[in-house]
């Protein structure tokens, strides 16, 4: 408050010296109130513009899937890939903010091959990791890259078309399976817990589950059902919160305990909703204060577009017309109505509607909250 109002109308001990002092004290209280209100009314755009954060995401431009990066307030979008003959998806930035892993689709229909690649954040140094693989996720140290091997060599766009978990060592370029890989089936959207103990993922029609969000022991065989409905979980960089989609029109935020032997999720504290448009692909900012998500109308894609497939439009490789990236404050409780966005809580980051999906926050050359 010292930056807003200086000085004090009271002497030591809090005793007033007369009506003038009382009036001055009242003026101080009014000034302090106005100062608090002015800070509370700082728009989300201003908050994000003042940060060092950036966001990577995928977009379908001129008949091609590309990976873009923008400032956290949506300014200065930049195409990182510019590869008219390849289709890049699903960007994931390393914990040190220097490298990017992503998937590449080559070919059409069932003959397509989805492979995993790594490159520097300036687009140089592209290295192929594996074929017939999808949905990469960084280990907290940035030295290991996890991914999901494809269920069968023949391509299928369905996101849970996977079998097992594998780890790629960036130093040795060796790939090793998860110790319980043979029993992991139909996972999608995995991510490491910041403490490195767990991998949180959705499972669909596999491992004895119809549909569930699981905590999978990173170096063992324990599997814990987190008992929350929906899919596509994302853990906050500080390791204390989880965001996920309980349904097609809602993103929920809740506390999570990842330090105990049996991880648990607390009550939903914040719910981000839209009554007609779908909400998917939530991701946390590096300081765990904001989230981003994809928002747009439901569809089954447009398979006439090169490099795309027909299925639910939230799936990687399916064109989602009218979908854009939004940022939302993750602080506080209650419902955020995306149909009545407030300037201090919601900001639309992209506006072209060209299948903007799979956003990922990062600090260039800085930590995202993972281990050193």
Residue, then its C-alpha position, 0 to 999 in steps of 0.5 A: x500500500x505504500x506505493x499508493x498512499x504515503x505517510x500516516x495521520x496517526x502518531x505512535x500508539x495510534x492516538x489522534x491529535x484532533x478532527x483534522x487527524x481523524x479526517x486525514x485518517x478517513x482519507x487514508x482509508x479511502x485511498x487504500x480502498x481505491x488502491x486495492x480496487x485498482x489492482x483488482x481491476x487490472x485486466x487479464x491482458x495487462x497481467x499477461x503482457x507484464x509476464x515473461x510467459x509464452x504459449x506454444x500451440x497448433x494451428x491449421x494454416x494454408x492447408x497445413x498443421x503448424x506450431x506457433x508461439x505467442x506472448x501470453x497476452x496473444x501478441x506476436x504470434x510466430x510460426x515455428x515450423x513452416x513445413x508445407x509438406x509435414x503436419x506438426x501437432x501437440x507441442x510440449x516445451x521442455x522444463x528449461x524452456x529451450x526445446x520443443x517436442x511435437x508429433x508429425x503426421x506424414x501421409x494420408x488416411x490409414x497409411x499415415x505415420x505419426x512420429x515424434x520429434x524434438x527441436x530447439x525453440x528457434x526451429x533449428x536442430x530437428x531430431x526424430x525420436x520414434x515412429x508410430x508414436x504420439x502424445x509426448x510429455x517431458x520428465x521434470x528434469x527435462x532429460x527424459x521424454x515420455x511418449x505413448x507407442x501406437x497400438x498397431x502400425x496401421x494408423x488410427x486418429x483416435x487419441x487412445x489408440x496406444x499401447x504402453x508407455x516408453x521413455x526416450x533418454x535425450x543424452x543417449x537417444x535410447x528408448x526404454x519401456x515403462x516397467x509396467x508397460x505391458x499392462x498399460x493400454x489405451x492411455x492418452x494425454x499423459x503428463x509427469x507430476x512435478x515430483x517425478x513420482x507419478x504419471x497422470x493420464x486418461x484411460x479409455x476402454x482399457x486396463x479394466x476401466x471404461x473411462x477414468x483418470x489415473x495416477x500411474x507410478x512412474x517407476x513401478x506398477x501401482x495404478x491409482x484411480x483418481x475418481x474424477x470424471x472426464x479426461x485430459x488431466x493437466x497438473x499445475x507446475x507447483x504440483x498442488x492442483x489438477x485441471x481436467x475436463x469433466x465434460x465437453x463444456x467444462x474445465x474444472x480445477x481442484x487441489x491434488x495430493x501427489x506426495x502421499x502413497x495414494x494420490x487424491x483429488x479434493x473438491x472442485x474449486x473453480x469451474x470454467x464453462x460454456x453452455x454450447x461450445x466445447x472446452x478442451x486442452x487445458x494447460x497451466x501457466x508456469x506460476x500456476x495462476x492462469x490456465x489456457x484452453x481451446x474453445x469452439x463448436x462441436x464437429x467431426x472435422x473436415x477430411x477434405x482438408x489435407x493432413x486431417x481426419x474425421x473424428x471428434x474435433x478435439x482429437x489431434x489431427x482433426x480440424x476444429x473449425x472456429x476453435x480458438x485459445x483462451x486464457x482464464x484466471x485460475x485464482x479464486x473459486x466458483x464458476x467462470x462463464x465463458x459466455x460472459x467473460x470478465x476483463x479481469x478473468x478471461x482473455x481470448x488469445x487467438x481469433x482466426x478460428x483455424x483449429x487452434x488447439x493444444x496450448x502449452x505455456x513456458x518461460x523462454x530459457x527458464x523453469x516451468x516449475x519442474x525439478x532442476 
